[in-house]
């Protein structure tokens, strides 16, 4: 191969370079094959995994031969001076699959990760100006959407990880600018970032803080209202405790919000109070979330020199599981009781069907809906059965009176019962435990998507190893032995052994759905255990 360096760019449409010369990578499918090899550089990629990623649900006939053809085309494109009779050392075929040999620093994603790690190191040394400059240089590597034009779950997952790493780097960069006292510049930049990443609460937190430090308190409060309205409209939730805490501090005029500026070297000016210690993240990537979920209602890291507004944004917060407020629950029961009893009582039972319809919708109960339909039928009977044009009491009058009494008495009694019943949203202990378990799994899956190397070090999805993180019982189908896989409900020991044999022969599974594609597990079982099974490559 030529001595000119071979470089690959993933932070945009896939490109390859020999020195300053861009290479023609051929048709779209060939580029997709190369993308799989580059994403797993210096690691084997099984032909089956390439076929699944590039063609998804429509694999070609003789798929391995088609992959071999595209690999031959890539060898010619990436190393045109090499003899076609010798496959060379750039892309080699091993028993586990194809391996692309990539030199250190030849991938722009690796360069980006190293620069971000270097910036975190500078930050730990309080060399903030240098850290900002390094992060600005790292984010400048991004040209467009990573892996642009390559569809499919495998590329979507890789793209999501890259976008998340860029957002985290930008978030850290503006946080450092705030620490340097560049509030005006940071606020301008944060307006753009919030528009680009509207659901990142960390960016909204920084924007509100920057506006407040610029003396724009009204705009800071308006930014909080915007964040709250967006979260309520899109997801029906309130802002996180960290945002709420900042909002309360602004309303109270907390002086802790106005931190002293730092000198260009990154140190507080002479005579200024020095903030408490802020341990920096380890080299390489941000630290993982807390080893265990925090108790219900507890938010943020434990008190160990941390200030409320100096919490690092690289530390994801566990989602708190809150018990319902007792006072609000009591008021709700009183209101429901009054509504349930007053409606039938004041209308002689004729409004009982409407009241029961309300409770049926509120409690999502088809049984209460049936009673609402029954009261409606009784109301129609009571209205139609009696004859107001005669003074004699007829059978229809008796039926009408009976229907009114049933609606009146029954409606009041049932309305009282439904109003005094347990509040709809009071979770039982088992429900709270299920919510906590789901939160732990969601935190672990987020870590898997954003920082898979950290996830491996924490043994996420590996119940066979000493746990370093409570992942809620996830099971990595690419890592655990057959005996552990067989503990998952519905998976037999024979099926577990087939999964282990398949990953040994063909390489790791890219997604859990490939268990179905390779006929290792039935679709129904995979869907039932989707919350537990993960595929860490």
C-alpha positions as CSV (number, residue, x, y, z in Angstrom):
1,X,0.0,0.0,0.0
2,X,1.2,3.5,-0.6
3,X,3.0,5.3,2.1
4,X,0.5,8.2,1.9
5,X,-1.8,8.1,5.0
6,X,-5.3,6.7,4.5
7,X,-8.0,8.6,6.4
8,X,-11.7,8.1,6.9
9,X,-14.3,10.7,7.7
10,X,-17.6,9.6,9.4
11,X,-18.7,13.0,10.8
12,X,-20.7,13.7,7.7
13,X,-21.2,11.6,4.5
14,X,-18.6,8.8,4.4
15,X,-15.4,9.9,2.7
16,X,-11.9,8.4,2.4
17,X,-8.6,10.1,1.6
18,X,-5.1,9.2,0.6
19,X,-3.2,12.2,1.7
20,X,-5.0,15.2,0.2
21,X,-6.7,13.1,-2.5
22,X,-10.3,12.0,-2.0
23,X,-11.0,8.4,-3.1
24,X,-14.0,7.3,-5.2
25,X,-15.8,4.7,-2.9
26,X,-18.1,3.4,-5.6
27,X,-21.9,2.7,-5.5
28,X,-24.1,3.2,-2.5
29,X,-24.1,-0.4,-1.3
30,X,-20.3,-0.6,-1.5
31,X,-20.1,2.6,0.6
32,X,-22.4,1.1,3.1
33,X,-20.2,-2.0,3.3
34,X,-17.2,0.2,3.9
35,X,-19.1,2.1,6.6
36,X,-19.7,-1.1,8.5
37,X,-16.0,-2.0,8.3
38,X,-14.9,1.5,9.4
39,X,-17.4,1.6,12.3
40,X,-15.8,-1.7,13.5
41,X,-12.2,-0.8,12.5
42,X,-9.6,-3.3,13.5
43,X,-12.3,-5.7,14.6
44,X,-13.9,-8.6,12.6
45,X,-17.3,-8.0,11.0
46,X,-19.2,-11.2,10.0
47,X,-20.6,-11.2,6.4
48,X,-24.0,-11.9,8.0
49,X,-23.8,-8.7,10.0
50,X,-22.8,-6.7,6.9
51,X,-25.8,-8.2,5.0
52,X,-28.2,-7.3,7.9
53,X,-26.9,-3.8,8.2
54,X,-26.7,-2.9,4.4
55,X,-29.8,-4.8,3.0
56,X,-31.9,-5.1,6.2
57,X,-35.0,-7.2,5.4
58,X,-34.2,-7.7,1.7
59,X,-30.9,-9.6,1.6
60,X,-29.6,-10.5,-1.9
61,X,-29.3,-14.1,-3.1
62,X,-25.8,-15.4,-2.4
63,X,-25.3,-12.6,0.1
64,X,-21.8,-13.6,1.1
65,X,-20.7,-13.6,-2.5
66,X,-22.1,-10.1,-3.0
67,X,-20.3,-8.9,0.1
68,X,-17.1,-10.4,-1.2
69,X,-17.6,-8.6,-4.5
70,X,-18.0,-5.2,-2.8
71,X,-15.0,-5.9,-0.5
72,X,-12.9,-6.6,-3.7
73,X,-14.1,-3.3,-5.1
74,X,-13.2,-1.5,-1.8
75,X,-9.7,-3.0,-2.0
76,X,-9.3,-1.5,-5.5
77,X,-10.7,1.8,-4.4
78,X,-8.7,2.2,-1.2
79,X,-5.4,0.7,-2.4
80,X,-5.4,1.0,-6.3
81,X,-1.6,0.4,-6.5
82,X,-1.9,-3.1,-4.9
83,X,-2.0,-6.2,-7.1
84,X,-5.5,-7.7,-7.4
85,X,-4.2,-11.2,-7.0
86,X,-3.0,-10.4,-3.5
87,X,-5.8,-9.2,-1.1
88,X,-3.2,-7.2,0.9
89,X,-3.4,-6.2,4.5
90,X,-5.9,-3.3,4.3
91,X,-9.0,-5.5,4.4
92,X,-8.4,-9.1,5.5
93,X,-10.7,-12.1,5.9
94,X,-10.5,-13.9,9.2
95,X,-12.7,-16.8,10.4
96,X,-14.8,-14.3,12.3
97,X,-15.3,-12.0,9.3
98,X,-13.7,-9.0,7.5
99,X,-11.2,-6.7,9.3
100,X,-10.3,-3.2,8.1
101,X,-6.9,-2.2,9.3
102,X,-7.0,1.4,10.4
103,X,-4.0,3.2,11.7
104,X,-4.3,5.2,14.9
105,X,-5.8,8.7,14.2
106,X,-7.1,7.7,10.8
107,X,-10.7,8.1,11.8
108,X,-12.1,11.5,12.5
109,X,-14.3,10.0,15.2
110,X,-11.2,8.9,17.1
111,X,-9.6,12.3,16.7
112,X,-12.8,13.9,18.0
113,X,-12.9,11.5,21.0
114,X,-9.2,12.2,21.9
115,X,-9.7,15.9,21.7
116,X,-12.8,15.8,24.0
117,X,-10.8,13.6,26.4
118,X,-7.9,16.1,26.3
119,X,-10.4,19.0,27.0
120,X,-11.7,17.1,30.1
121,X,-8.2,16.7,31.3
122,X,-7.5,20.4,30.9
123,X,-10.7,21.2,32.7
124,X,-9.6,19.0,35.6
125,X,-6.4,21.0,35.8
126,X,-8.6,24.2,35.7
127,X,-7.0,25.3,32.4
128,X,-10.3,26.4,31.1
129,X,-9.3,28.6,28.2
130,X,-7.3,25.8,26.7
131,X,-10.1,23.4,27.3
132,X,-12.6,25.7,25.4
133,X,-10.1,26.0,22.5
134,X,-9.7,22.3,22.2
135,X,-13.4,21.6,22.3
136,X,-14.0,24.3,19.7
137,X,-11.4,22.6,17.5
138,X,-13.1,19.2,18.1
139,X,-16.6,20.3,17.2
140,X,-15.2,21.9,14.0
141,X,-14.5,18.4,12.7
142,X,-18.3,17.9,12.1
143,X,-19.3,18.6,8.5
144,X,-22.9,17.4,8.4
145,X,-25.1,14.6,9.7
146,X,-22.7,11.7,10.4
147,X,-23.0,8.8,8.0
148,X,-25.4,10.8,5.8
149,X,-27.3,8.9,3.2
150,X,-26.8,5.5,4.9
151,X,-30.2,4.1,6.2
152,X,-30.9,1.2,8.5
153,X,-30.9,0.4,12.2
154,X,-27.2,-0.3,12.5
155,X,-26.2,3.1,11.0
156,X,-29.0,4.9,12.8
157,X,-27.7,3.6,16.2
158,X,-24.1,4.7,15.3
159,X,-25.4,8.0,14.1
160,X,-27.3,8.6,17.3
161,X,-24.2,7.9,19.4
162,X,-22.1,10.3,17.4
163,X,-24.8,13.1,17.6
164,X,-25.0,12.6,21.3
165,X,-21.2,12.9,21.7
166,X,-21.3,16.1,19.7
167,X,-24.1,17.5,21.8
168,X,-22.3,16.6,25.0
169,X,-19.1,18.3,23.8
170,X,-21.0,21.5,22.9
171,X,-22.7,21.5,26.2
172,X,-19.4,21.2,28.1
173,X,-17.9,24.0,25.9
174,X,-20.6,26.5,26.8
175,X,-20.5,25.5,30.4
176,X,-16.8,26.3,30.5
177,X,-17.5,29.7,28.8
178,X,-19.9,30.4,31.7
179,X,-17.2,29.5,34.2
180,X,-14.9,31.9,32.4
181,X,-17.5,34.7,32.8
182,X,-18.4,34.9,29.1
183,X,-22.1,35.1,29.9
184,X,-23.1,37.2,26.9
185,X,-21.3,35.1,24.3
186,X,-22.5,31.9,26.0
187,X,-26.2,33.1,26.0
188,X,-26.0,33.8,22.2
189,X,-24.5,30.4,21.5
190,X,-27.0,28.7,23.8
191,X,-30.0,30.1,22.0
192,X,-28.8,28.3,18.8
193,X,-28.0,25.1,20.7
194,X,-31.4,25.0,22.4
195,X,-33.1,25.3,19.0
196,X,-31.0,22.5,17.7
197,X,-31.4,20.2,20.7
198,X,-34.7,21.3,22.3
199,X,-35.0,18.3,24.6
200,X,-31.6,18.6,26.3
201,X,-32.5,20.0,29.7
202,X,-28.8,20.6,30.4
203,X,-28.6,23.2,27.6
204,X,-31.8,24.9,28.8
205,X,-30.3,25.0,32.3
206,X,-27.2,26.8,31.0
207,X,-29.3,29.2,28.9
208,X,-31.4,30.2,31.9
209,X,-28.3,30.6,34.0
210,X,-26.5,32.6,31.3
211,X,-29.5,35.0,30.8
212,X,-29.7,35.5,34.6
213,X,-26.0,36.3,34.9
214,X,-26.4,38.8,32.0
215,X,-28.9,40.7,34.1
216,X,-31.8,39.4,31.9
217,X,-33.9,37.9,34.7
218,X,-37.3,38.2,32.9
219,X,-35.9,36.4,29.9
220,X,-34.4,33.7,32.1
221,X,-37.8,33.1,33.7
222,X,-39.4,33.1,30.2
223,X,-36.9,30.5,29.0
224,X,-37.9,28.3,32.0
225,X,-41.6,28.7,31.1
226,X,-40.8,27.7,27.5
227,X,-39.0,24.6,28.7
228,X,-41.8,23.7,31.0
229,X,-44.4,24.2,28.3
230,X,-42.5,22.0,25.8
231,X,-42.0,19.1,28.3
232,X,-45.7,19.3,29.3
233,X,-47.0,19.4,25.8
234,X,-44.7,16.7,24.3
235,X,-44.4,14.3,27.2
236,X,-46.8,15.4,30.0
237,X,-44.0,15.8,32.5
238,X,-42.5,18.6,34.6
239,X,-38.9,19.8,34.2
240,X,-36.3,17.9,36.1
241,X,-35.4,18.9,39.6
242,X,-32.2,20.6,38.6
243,X,-34.2,23.0,36.3
244,X,-36.8,23.6,39.0
245,X,-34.1,24.2,41.6
246,X,-32.5,26.9,39.3
247,X,-36.0,28.4,38.8
248,X,-36.6,28.7,42.5
249,X,-33.1,30.1,43.1
250,X,-33.7,32.9,40.5
251,X,-37.0,33.8,42.1
252,X,-35.3,34.0,45.5
253,X,-32.3,35.9,44.1
254,X,-29.8,33.3,45.4
255,X,-26.3,34.9,45.4
256,X,-24.8,31.5,44.7
257,X,-25.9,31.9,41.1
258,X,-23.5,34.8,40.5
259,X,-20.3,32.9,40.7
260,X,-17.0,34.9,40.4
261,X,-15.3,35.2,37.1
262,X,-12.0,33.4,36.5
263,X,-8.7,34.8,35.2
264,X,-7.5,33.8,31.8
265,X,-5.4,31.1,33.4
266,X,-8.6,29.5,34.8
267,X,-8.2,30.5,38.4
268,X,-10.4,32.8,40.5
269,X,-9.2,36.4,40.9
270,X,-7.2,37.4,43.9
271,X,-9.4,37.7,47.0
272,X,-12.4,36.0,45.4
273,X,-14.0,33.1,47.2
274,X,-12.9,29.8,45.7
275,X,-15.7,27.3,44.9
276,X,-15.7,23.9,46.4
277,X,-13.8,21.1,44.8
278,X,-15.1,19.8,41.5
279,X,-13.6,16.4,40.7
280,X,-13.1,16.2,36.9
281,X,-14.1,13.2,34.8
282,X,-11.6,10.5,34.0
283,X,-9.6,10.7,30.8
284,X,-11.4,9.5,27.7
285,X,-15.1,9.9,28.5
286,X,-17.4,11.3,31.1
287,X,-17.9,9.2,34.2
288,X,-20.8,6.8,34.3
289,X,-24.0,7.5,36.2
290,X,-24.1,6.8,39.9
291,X,-23.5,3.1,40.7
292,X,-27.0,2.7,42.3
293,X,-30.2,4.6,41.7
294,X,-30.9,7.3,44.3
295,X,-33.8,6.9,46.7
296,X,-37.2,8.2,45.7
297,X,-37.4,11.9,45.9
298,X,-33.6,12.4,46.0
299,X,-32.0,14.4,43.2
300,X,-28.5,15.1,42.2
301,X,-25.1,13.9,43.5
302,X,-24.4,13.4,47.2
303,X,-23.0,16.4,49.0
304,X,-19.2,16.2,48.8
305,X,-18.0,19.7,48.0
306,X,-20.5,20.1,45.1
307,X,-22.4,23.4,44.7
308,X,-26.0,23.4,43.4
309,X,-25.0,25.2,40.3
310,X,-21.6,23.7,39.8
311,X,-22.8,20.2,39.1
312,X,-21.1,18.9,35.9
313,X,-23.4,18.3,33.0
314,X,-21.7,15.0,32.1
315,X,-23.3,13.4,35.1
316,X,-26.7,12.1,34.1
317,X,-29.3,12.3,36.8
318,X,-31.5,9.3,37.8
319,X,-35.1,9.9,37.3
320,X,-36.7,10.3,40.7
321,X,-39.7,8.1,41.6
322,X,-41.9,10.3,43.7
323,X,-44.7,9.3,46.0
324,X,-47.9,11.2,45.5
325,X,-48.5,14.2,47.7
326,X,-50.9,13.3,50.5
327,X,-52.6,16.7,50.7
328,X,-53.3,16.9,47.0
329,X,-54.6,13.3,47.0
330,X,-57.0,14.1,49.8
331,X,-58.3,17.2,48.0
332,X,-58.8,15.2,44.8
333,X,-60.9,12.6,46.7
334,X,-63.1,15.2,48.2
335,X,-63.7,16.8,44.8
336,X,-64.5,13.5,43.2
337,X,-66.9,12.5,46.0
338,X,-68.8,15.8,45.7
339,X,-69.0,15.4,41.9
340,X,-70.1,11.8,42.2
341,X,-72.9,12.3,44.7
342,X,-74.1,15.8,43.8
343,X,-74.8,15.1,40.1
344,X,-77.4,12.3,40.6
345,X,-78.8,13.9,43.8
346,X,-79.6,17.3,42.3
347,X,-81.1,15.9,39.1
348,X,-83.2,13.1,40.6
349,X,-80.8,10.6,39.1
350,X,-81.1,11.8,35.5
351,X,-77.5,13.0,35.4
352,X,-76.2,9.6,36.8
353,X,-75.3,8.4,33.4
354,X,-73.1,11.5,32.7
355,X,-71.4,11.2,36.1
356,X,-70.6,7.5,35.5
357,X,-69.4,8.3,32.1
358,X,-66.9,10.8,33.6
359,X,-65.7,8.1,36.1
360,X,-65.4,5.5,33.3
361,X,-63.1,7.8,31.3
362,X,-61.2,9.0,34.4
363,X,-60.5,5.5,35.7
364,X,-60.4,3.9,32.2
365,X,-62.9,1.2,33.4
366,X,-65.2,-0.5,30.9
367,X,-67.3,-1.8,33.9
368,X,-68.1,1.7,35.0
369,X,-68.9,2.5,31.3
370,X,-71.5,-0.3,31.3
371,X,-73.1,1.2,34.4
372,X,-73.2,4.6,32.6
373,X,-75.0,2.9,29.7
374,X,-77.5,1.3,32.1
375,X,-78.3,4.6,33.7
376,X,-78.8,6.1,30.3
377,X,-81.3,3.4,29.4
378,X,-83.1,4.0,32.7
379,X,-83.3,7.7,32.0
380,X,-84.9,7.0,28.6
381,X,-87.4,4.6,30.2
382,X,-88.3,7.0,32.9
383,X,-88.9,9.8,30.4
384,X,-90.9,7.7,27.9
385,X,-92.9,5.3,30.2
386,X,-95.1,7.8,32.1
387,X,-98.1,9.4,30.5
388,X,-98.5,13.1,31.6
389,X,-101.9,13.4,29.8
390,X,-103.9,11.2,32.2
391,X,-104.6,11.5,35.9
392,X,-104.8,7.7,36.4
393,X,-101.7,5.8,37.6
394,X,-100.7,3.4,34.9
395,X,-98.1,0.6,34.7
396,X,-95.9,3.0,32.7
397,X,-96.0,5.5,35.6
398,X,-94.9,2.8,38.0
399,X,-92.1,1.8,35.8
400,X,-91.1,5.5,35.4
401,X,-91.0,6.0,39.2
402,X,-89.0,2.8,39.8
403,X,-86.5,3.9,37.1
404,X,-86.1,7.3,38.8
405,X,-85.6,5.8,42.2
406,X,-83.0,3.4,40.9
407,X,-81.1,6.2,39.1
408,X,-81.4,8.5,42.1
409,X,-80.4,6.1,44.9
410,X,-78.1,4.0,42.8
411,X,-76.4,7.0,41.2
412,X,-75.7,8.7,44.6
413,X,-74.4,5.6,46.2
414,X,-72.2,4.6,43.3
415,X,-70.9,8.2,43.0
416,X,-70.0,8.3,46.7
417,X,-68.2,4.9,46.4
418,X,-66.2,5.9,43.3
419,X,-65.3,9.3,44.8
420,X,-64.1,7.8,48.1
421,X,-62.2,5.0,46.4
422,X,-58.4,5.0,46.3
423,X,-56.9,7.8,44.2
424,X,-56.3,6.7,40.6
425,X,-52.6,7.7,40.6
426,X,-51.5,6.3,43.9
427,X,-49.0,3.6,43.0
428,X,-48.7,0.5,45.1
429,X,-45.3,-0.7,46.3
430,X,-45.1,-3.2,43.5
431,X,-45.8,-0.4,41.0
432,X,-43.1,1.8,42.4
433,X,-40.6,-1.1,42.3
434,X,-41.6,-1.7,38.6
435,X,-41.1,2.0,37.8
436,X,-37.7,2.0,39.6
437,X,-36.7,-1.1,37.6
438,X,-37.7,0.5,34.3
439,X,-35.8,3.7,35.2
440,X,-32.6,1.7,35.9
441,X,-32.9,-0.1,32.6
442,X,-33.5,3.2,30.8
443,X,-30.4,4.7,32.4
444,X,-28.3,1.6,31.4
445,X,-29.7,1.7,27.8
446,X,-28.8,5.4,27.5
447,X,-25.3,4.6,28.7
448,X,-25.1,1.7,26.2
449,X,-26.1,4.0,23.3
450,X,-23.8,6.9,24.3
451,X,-20.7,5.3,25.8
452,X,-20.6,1.6,25.0
453,X,-17.0,1.3,26.2
454,X,-18.0,2.6,29.6
455,X,-20.9,0.2,29.6
456,X,-18.5,-2.7,29.1
457,X,-16.3,-1.6,32.0
458,X,-19.4,-1.4,34.2
459,X,-20.5,-4.9,33.1
460,X,-23.9,-3.7,32.0
461,X,-25.9,-6.7,30.7
462,X,-23.5,-9.1,32.4
463,X,-25.2,-10.6,35.4
464,X,-22.5,-13.3,35.3
465,X,-19.9,-10.8,36.4
466,X,-19.5,-8.7,39.5
467,X,-21.9,-5.8,38.9
468,X,-20.5,-2.2,38.9
469,X,-23.8,-0.6,38.0
470,X,-27.4,-1.6,38.7
471,X,-28.8,-2.0,35.1
472,X,-32.2,-3.4,36.1
473,X,-31.4,-6.9,35.1
474,X,-30.4,-6.4,31.4
475,X,-28.8,-9.4,29.7
476,X,-26.3,-9.0,26.9
477,X,-26.9,-11.7,24.3
478,X,-23.4,-11.1,22.9
479,X,-21.6,-11.5,26.2
480,X,-23.3,-13.8,28.8
481,X,-22.7,-17.6,28.8
482,X,-25.5,-20.0,27.8
483,X,-26.4,-20.7,31.5
484,X,-27.2,-17.1,32.1
485,X,-29.2,-16.7,28.9
486,X,-31.3,-19.7,29.9
487,X,-32.4,-17.8,33.1
488,X,-34.4,-15.4,30.9
489,X,-38.0,-16.5,31.1
490,X,-38.9,-18.5,27.9
491,X,-35.4,-19.2,26.7
492,X,-34.4,-22.8,27.0
493,X,-30.9,-24.0,27.6
494,X,-30.8,-25.5,24.1
495,X,-31.8,-22.1,22.6
496,X,-29.2,-20.3,24.7
497,X,-26.5,-22.7,23.5
498,X,-27.5,-22.0,19.9
499,X,-27.2,-18.3,20.5
500,X,-23.7,-18.7,21.9
501,X,-22.6,-21.0,19.1
502,X,-23.9,-18.5,16.5
503,X,-22.1,-15.5,17.9
504,X,-18.9,-17.5,18.2
505,X,-19.1,-18.5,14.5
506,X,-20.6,-15.4,12.9
507,X,-19.6,-12.6,15.3
508,X,-21.8,-10.5,17.6
509,X,-25.4,-9.7,16.9
510,X,-26.0,-6.0,16.0
511,X,-29.5,-5.9,17.3
512,X,-31.8,-8.1,19.4
513,X,-34.1,-8.5,16.4
514,X,-31.4,-10.5,14.7
515,X,-32.2,-13.3,17.1
516,X,-35.4,-13.7,15.0
517,X,-33.7,-13.1,11.7
518,X,-31.3,-16.0,12.4
519,X,-34.0,-18.2,13.7
520,X,-32.5,-18.4,17.2
521,X,-35.6,-17.3,19.0
522,X,-39.2,-16.8,18.0
523,X,-40.5,-13.3,17.4
524,X,-43.1,-13.5,20.3
525,X,-40.4,-14.4,22.8
526,X,-38.1,-11.6,21.7
527,X,-40.9,-9.1,21.9
528,X,-41.9,-10.3,25.4
529,X,-38.3,-10.0,26.7
530,X,-37.3,-6.8,24.7
531,X,-37.0,-4.8,27.9
532,X,-34.4,-7.3,29.2
533,X,-32.3,-8.3,26.2
534,X,-29.6,-6.1,24.7
535,X,-26.9,-6.6,22.1
536,X,-23.7,-4.9,23.1
537,X,-21.2,-5.0,20.2
